[in-house]
Amino acid sequence: MSCALSTFVCLIGLYALASYLYEQLRTPLRLLKVRLIDDQKKRLSLKERYGSWAAVTGSSDGIGKEYAKELARQGINVILIARNKDKLEAVAKEISSESNVSTKIIVADFTKGVSVYDHIESEIGDKPVSILINNVGMGLPGGLLRCNKEQAQQLIETNIVAVSQLSRFFLQRMRNAKIKGAIVNVSSGTELQPLPYSALYAASKAYNRSLTISLRCEAAPFGIHVQLLSPNFVVTKINNYSKRIMKGGLFIPSAETYARSAVAQLRDGVDETPGYLWHHVQNAVFLMFPWRVRLFVIQMFFKKVADKL
């Protein structure tokens, strides 16, 4: 190999390494700077940074519920949005007993189409919502042939239409009111490659990723922070198809542990993150491999951990 060709190959390798390191380290390095280098006395609280009212969808269970509770611990008033009234009232009661904040519940079934958004807008009224946590979602574990047309449509309405409509509404609302708030779209680590045995879910999260990154650019001129939050496995009912996952572990935190970490990263102004330290580590290792290799590994993994596919 000639000297010129060797140099060219080395440069290509260095460029690939630099690109990989930039993508994997930009968020951890920001967190280190904010938490260890910056003046902590000047560090803004979540309430000081974004405002005093948040709306959290899918807040009756799992990550949404624990995220709402953690926001309340930070002094944020919370609007809880989900379809189960009894569960919402129970979460509101938990929050009121633990934190000195106001709560409001909005019963909304995102599988019912566009009418639900008129209902949400009406119920929010003049509440100065400055933080939106777009968390609602549903999964259909198993091959595509196992879901019927109604289930497929419900997933699309919940995972794609909801994030689109609510992002649009709250961005417009914050811009008009000159609120420098935050929109957090909860995606999933499955956004990074196709996912056999959960194809619709992974595809919907890839949509969320694209939407959110684009929205971040559109919202920035108005001082509105948009964050893509992409957890890997967390112990929530969406993963109850696998006993192994529901046991939890170092890389599979409880919803409470995960939410505490994710809210802290919102406070620190991170724009794209898995939200949890060990999920950062997982992604750094996983993304070293081409997507076709990852696809093969995921296919084998799901065949092994899922009780039913």
Summary of the structure (lengths in Angstrom):
residues: 309
radius of gyration: 20.2
end to end distance: 50.0
largest distance: 72.7
contacts: 991
relative contact order: 0.12
helix: 61%
strand: 12%
